[in-house]
């Protein structure tokens, strides 16, 4: 399944900026450094970069080091993974 999302916010700058569109493919096969879309329990769909993966889930962060992302210290469950971003326009 293929999804298209519009980026909002500055947490993924400079690689993904507000109003960019990203194409996401539904998959559970991801690796460290992949950019993924997650369905966050409070904030809805978010785009982040995978920092680490373990049996409990994913740790992710934004690319913008000047912006403290709200989910950096939370383990995201694998079931929240929508898919992997593979293209941006």
N, CA and C atoms as an extended XYZ file, in Angstrom:
267
Properties=species:S:1:pos:R:3:atomname:S:1:resname:S:1:resid:I:1 pbc="F F F"
N         0.842       -1.170        0.000 N   UNK     1
C         0.000        0.000        0.000 CA  UNK     1
C         0.887        1.233        0.000 C   UNK     1
N         0.491        2.232       -0.748 N   UNK     2
C         1.223        3.482       -0.894 CA  UNK     2
C         0.426        4.610       -0.263 C   UNK     2
N         1.109        5.467        0.501 N   UNK     3
C         0.472        6.623        1.140 CA  UNK     3
C         1.245        7.876        0.761 C   UNK     3
N         0.549        9.016        0.730 N   UNK     4
C         1.176       10.311        0.512 CA  UNK     4
C         0.786       11.204        1.687 C   UNK     4
N         1.795       11.848        2.290 N   UNK     5
C         1.563       12.733        3.434 CA  UNK     5
C         2.226       14.078        3.183 C   UNK     5
N         1.638       15.117        3.746 N   UNK     6
C         2.201       16.457        3.686 CA  UNK     6
C         2.918       16.729        5.002 C   UNK     6
N         4.174       17.154        4.908 N   UNK     7
C         4.980       17.433        6.091 CA  UNK     7
C         4.525       18.748        6.703 C   UNK     7
N         4.414       18.749        8.038 N   UNK     8
C         4.101       19.966        8.792 CA  UNK     8
C         5.140       20.110        9.892 C   UNK     8
N         5.591       21.309       10.130 N   UNK     9
C         6.530       21.546       11.216 CA  UNK     9
C         7.978       21.564       10.768 C   UNK     9
N         8.867       21.793       11.748 N   UNK    10
C        10.287       21.987       11.467 CA  UNK    10
C        11.186       20.882       12.022 C   UNK    10
N        10.621       19.875       12.650 N   UNK    11
C        11.451       18.877       13.337 CA  UNK    11
C        12.324       18.049       12.403 C   UNK    11
N        11.974       17.962       11.125 N   UNK    12
C        12.755       17.153       10.184 CA  UNK    12
C        13.593       18.001        9.217 C   UNK    12
N        13.628       19.320        9.433 N   UNK    13
C        14.469       20.173        8.579 CA  UNK    13
C        15.933       19.865        8.829 C   UNK    13
N        16.799       20.011        7.864 N   UNK    14
C        16.584       20.564        6.534 CA  UNK    14
C        16.178       19.524        5.485 C   UNK    14
N        16.110       18.262        5.860 N   UNK    15
C        15.832       17.214        4.877 CA  UNK    15
C        14.379       17.149        4.431 C   UNK    15
N        13.472       17.442        5.337 N   UNK    16
C        12.033       17.442        5.042 CA  UNK    16
C        11.458       18.716        5.645 C   UNK    16
N        10.924       19.575        4.794 N   UNK    17
C        10.425       20.878        5.233 CA  UNK    17
C         8.902       20.911        5.178 C   UNK    17
N         8.332       21.842        5.935 N   UNK    18
C         6.889       22.030        5.922 CA  UNK    18
C         6.406       22.197        4.487 C   UNK    18
N         5.316       21.555        4.179 N   UNK    19
C         4.668       21.563        2.867 CA  UNK    19
C         5.299       20.622        1.848 C   UNK    19
N         6.408       19.944        2.194 N   UNK    20
C         6.902       18.864        1.336 CA  UNK    20
C         5.872       17.739        1.365 C   UNK    20
N         5.828       16.963        0.312 N   UNK    21
C         4.993       15.761        0.287 CA  UNK    21
C         5.919       14.551        0.262 C   UNK    21
N         5.597       13.549        1.079 N   UNK    22
C         6.399       12.336        1.125 CA  UNK    22
C         5.552       11.140        0.724 C   UNK    22
N         6.203       10.220        0.040 N   UNK    23
C         5.567        8.971       -0.350 CA  UNK    23
C         6.054        7.901        0.617 C   UNK    23
N         5.116        7.147        1.133 N   UNK    24
C         5.387        6.168        2.176 CA  UNK    24
C         4.813        4.826        1.733 C   UNK    24
N         5.613        3.781        1.884 N   UNK    25
C         5.147        2.449        1.542 CA  UNK    25
C         4.941        1.658        2.832 C   UNK    25
N         3.817        0.968        2.902 N   UNK    26
C         3.501        0.180        4.086 CA  UNK    26
C         4.443       -1.011        4.170 C   UNK    26
N         5.194       -1.064        5.267 N   UNK    27
C         6.124       -2.170        5.499 CA  UNK    27
C         6.502       -2.200        6.966 C   UNK    27
N         6.841       -3.357        7.449 N   UNK    28
C         7.381       -3.503        8.804 CA  UNK    28
C         8.883       -3.741        8.732 C   UNK    28
N         9.433       -3.817        7.506 N   UNK    29
C        10.860       -4.044        7.311 CA  UNK    29
C        11.573       -2.700        7.247 C   UNK    29
N        12.108       -2.306        8.371 N   UNK    30
C        12.827       -1.041        8.447 CA  UNK    30
C        14.170       -1.277        9.114 C   UNK    30
N        15.043       -0.279        8.955 N   UNK    31
C        16.353       -0.358        9.578 CA  UNK    31
C        16.716        1.010       10.146 C   UNK    31
N        17.765        1.019       10.955 N   UNK    32
C        18.248        2.267       11.538 CA  UNK    32
C        18.567        3.247       10.413 C   UNK    32
N        18.200        4.496       10.612 N   UNK    33
C        18.384        5.630        9.706 CA  UNK    33
C        17.281        5.765        8.662 C   UNK    33
N        16.340        4.818        8.586 N   UNK    34
C        15.186        4.984        7.703 CA  UNK    34
C        14.313        6.116        8.228 C   UNK    34
N        13.654        6.801        7.329 N   UNK    35
C        12.645        7.790        7.705 CA  UNK    35
C        11.304        7.086        7.622 C   UNK    35
N        10.525        7.210        8.690 N   UNK    36
C         9.267        6.474        8.784 CA  UNK    36
C         8.124        7.413        9.159 C   UNK    36
N         6.913        6.949        8.890 N   UNK    37
C         5.704        7.602        9.368 CA  UNK    37
C         5.134        6.708       10.456 C   UNK    37
N         4.833        7.322       11.588 N   UNK    38
C         4.256        6.618       12.731 CA  UNK    38
C         2.895        7.206       13.043 C   UNK    38
N         2.039        6.396       13.599 N   UNK    39
C         0.749        6.869       14.087 CA  UNK    39
C         0.887        7.018       15.604 C   UNK    39
N         1.234        8.228       16.039 N   UNK    40
C         1.467        8.500       17.457 CA  UNK    40
C         0.142        8.560       18.211 C   UNK    40
N         0.131        8.021       19.418 N   UNK    41
C        -1.103        7.920       20.206 CA  UNK    41
C        -1.740        9.260       20.526 C   UNK    41
N        -0.961       10.331       20.591 N   UNK    42
C        -1.501       11.661       20.913 CA  UNK    42
C        -1.470       12.598       19.709 C   UNK    42
N        -0.385       12.582       18.957 N   UNK    43
C        -0.157       13.562       17.900 CA  UNK    43
C        -0.542       13.099       16.502 C   UNK    43
N        -1.030       11.893       16.368 N   UNK    44
C        -1.426       11.401       15.051 CA  UNK    44
C        -0.225       11.018       14.208 C   UNK    44
N        -0.317       11.192       12.904 N   UNK    45
C         0.748       10.804       11.984 CA  UNK    45
C         1.944       11.749       12.133 C   UNK    45
N         3.125       11.167       12.324 N   UNK    46
C         4.354       11.944       12.434 CA  UNK    46
C         5.427       11.297       11.578 C   UNK    46
N         6.371       12.104       11.127 N   UNK    47
C         7.499       11.620       10.339 CA  UNK    47
C         8.762       11.798       11.171 C   UNK    47
N         9.550       10.717       11.293 N   UNK    48
C        10.779       10.752       12.092 CA  UNK    48
C        11.803        9.796       11.503 C   UNK    48
N        13.046        9.924       11.977 N   UNK    49
C        14.137        9.046       11.555 CA  UNK    49
C        14.391        8.002       12.635 C   UNK    49
N        14.567        6.754       12.227 N   UNK    50
C        14.797        5.654       13.166 CA  UNK    50
C        16.225        5.731       13.711 C   UNK    50
N        16.356        5.785       15.038 N   UNK    51
C        17.662        5.813       15.706 CA  UNK    51
C        18.083        4.422       16.168 C   UNK    51
N        17.122        3.656       16.675 N   UNK    52
C        17.423        2.285       17.100 CA  UNK    52
C        16.139        1.469       17.105 C   UNK    52
N        16.324        0.154       17.060 N   UNK    53
C        15.208       -0.790       17.041 CA  UNK    53
C        15.524       -1.878       18.061 C   UNK    53
N        14.531       -2.220       18.886 N   UNK    54
C        14.705       -3.359       19.787 CA  UNK    54
C        13.397       -4.138       19.860 C   UNK    54
N        13.337       -5.137       20.718 N   UNK    55
C        12.150       -5.992       20.797 CA  UNK    55
C        10.914       -5.243       21.285 C   UNK    55
N        11.099       -4.095       21.933 N   UNK    56
C         9.969       -3.312       22.434 CA  UNK    56
C         9.438       -2.291       21.432 C   UNK    56
N        10.239       -1.950       20.428 N   UNK    57
C         9.788       -0.974       19.451 CA  UNK    57
C        10.921       -0.162       18.852 C   UNK    57
N        10.601        1.077       18.502 N   UNK    58
C        11.529        1.967       17.808 CA  UNK    58
C        11.835        3.191       18.646 C   UNK    58
N        13.062        3.659       18.558 N   UNK    59
C        13.400        4.973       19.076 CA  UNK    59
C        13.685        5.830       17.858 C   UNK    59
N        13.052        6.991       17.803 N   UNK    60
C        13.137        7.858       16.637 CA  UNK    60
C        13.502        9.268       17.066 C   UNK    60
N        13.913       10.076       16.083 N   UNK    61
C        14.201       11.481       16.365 CA  UNK    61
C        13.979       12.297       15.101 C   UNK    61
N        13.958       13.599       15.271 N   UNK    62
C        13.879       14.505       14.141 CA  UNK    62
C        15.276       14.805       13.625 C   UNK    62
N        15.368       15.315       12.404 N   UNK    63
C        16.658       15.673       11.818 CA  UNK    63
C        17.143       17.040       12.295 C   UNK    63
N        16.242       17.892       12.731 N   UNK    64
C        16.583       19.252       13.141 CA  UNK    64
C        17.113       19.237       14.568 C   UNK    64
N        18.429       19.334       14.714 N   UNK    65
C        19.060       19.253       16.035 CA  UNK    65
C        18.772       20.479       16.900 C   UNK    65
N        18.298       21.569       16.288 N   UNK    66
C        17.952       22.773       17.047 CA  UNK    66
C        16.535       22.697       17.614 C   UNK    66
N        15.797       21.641       17.262 N   UNK    67
C        14.414       21.482       17.696 CA  UNK    67
C        14.310       20.208       18.524 C   UNK    67
N        13.857       20.346       19.755 N   UNK    68
C        13.722       19.192       20.643 CA  UNK    68
C        12.391       18.502       20.358 C   UNK    68
N        12.472       17.362       19.700 N   UNK    69
C        11.272       16.628       19.338 CA  UNK    69
C        10.633       15.999       20.571 C   UNK    69
N         9.327       16.023       20.632 N   UNK    70
C         8.579       15.559       21.804 CA  UNK    70
C         8.617       14.057       22.001 C   UNK    70
N         8.997       13.283       21.017 N   UNK    71
C         8.952       11.820       21.168 CA  UNK    71
C        10.325       11.165       21.193 C   UNK    71
N        11.378       11.959       21.249 N   UNK    72
C        12.734       11.424       21.191 CA  UNK    72
C        13.010       10.386       22.274 C   UNK    72
N        12.482       10.577       23.456 N   UNK    73
C        12.776        9.677       24.564 CA  UNK    73
C        11.727        8.593       24.773 C   UNK    73
N        10.769        8.496       23.874 N   UNK    74
C         9.713        7.485       23.987 CA  UNK    74
C         9.985        6.321       23.038 C   UNK    74
N         9.794        5.114       23.517 N   UNK    75
C         9.852        3.944       22.646 CA  UNK    75
C         8.514        3.856       21.909 C   UNK    75
N         8.569        3.857       20.593 N   UNK    76
C         7.359        3.785       19.786 CA  UNK    76
C         7.073        2.327       19.446 C   UNK    76
N         5.879        1.846       19.749 N   UNK    77
C         5.579        0.438       19.452 CA  UNK    77
C         5.593        0.158       17.950 C   UNK    77
N         6.024       -1.039       17.589 N   UNK    78
C         6.062       -1.439       16.177 CA  UNK    78
C         4.680       -1.298       15.541 C   UNK    78
N         3.614       -1.553       16.301 N   UNK    79
C         2.265       -1.459       15.729 CA  UNK    79
C         1.904       -0.037       15.309 C   UNK    79
N         2.651        0.984       15.798 N   UNK    80
C         2.378        2.365       15.401 CA  UNK    80
C         3.009        2.718       14.058 C   UNK    80
N         3.857        1.833       13.534 N   UNK    81
C         4.546        2.082       12.268 CA  UNK    81
C         3.551        2.023       11.107 C   UNK    81
N         3.451        3.120       10.366 N   UNK    82
C         2.621        3.150        9.159 CA  UNK    82
C         3.440        2.636        7.979 C   UNK    82
N         4.681        3.117        7.865 N   UNK    83
C         5.524        2.675        6.773 CA  UNK    83
C         6.792        3.489        6.656 C   UNK    83
N         7.548        3.201        5.605 N   UNK    84
C         8.842        3.843        5.365 CA  UNK    84
C         8.710        4.866        4.236 C   UNK    84
N         9.283        6.041        4.468 N   UNK    85
C         9.303        7.093        3.444 CA  UNK    85
C        10.368        6.720        2.416 C   UNK    85
N         9.994        6.794        1.124 N   UNK    86
C        10.949        6.457        0.088 CA  UNK    86
C        11.141        7.552       -0.960 C   UNK    86
N        10.300        8.620       -0.885 N   UNK    87
C        10.424        9.684       -1.879 CA  UNK    87
C         9.813       10.967       -1.340 C   UNK    87
N        10.369       12.102       -1.767 N   UNK    88
C         9.875       13.413       -1.335 CA  UNK    88
C         9.739       14.331       -2.531 C   UNK    88
N         8.665       15.134       -2.537 N   UNK    89
C         8.505       16.184       -3.564 CA  UNK    89
C         8.136       17.479       -2.893 C   UNK    89
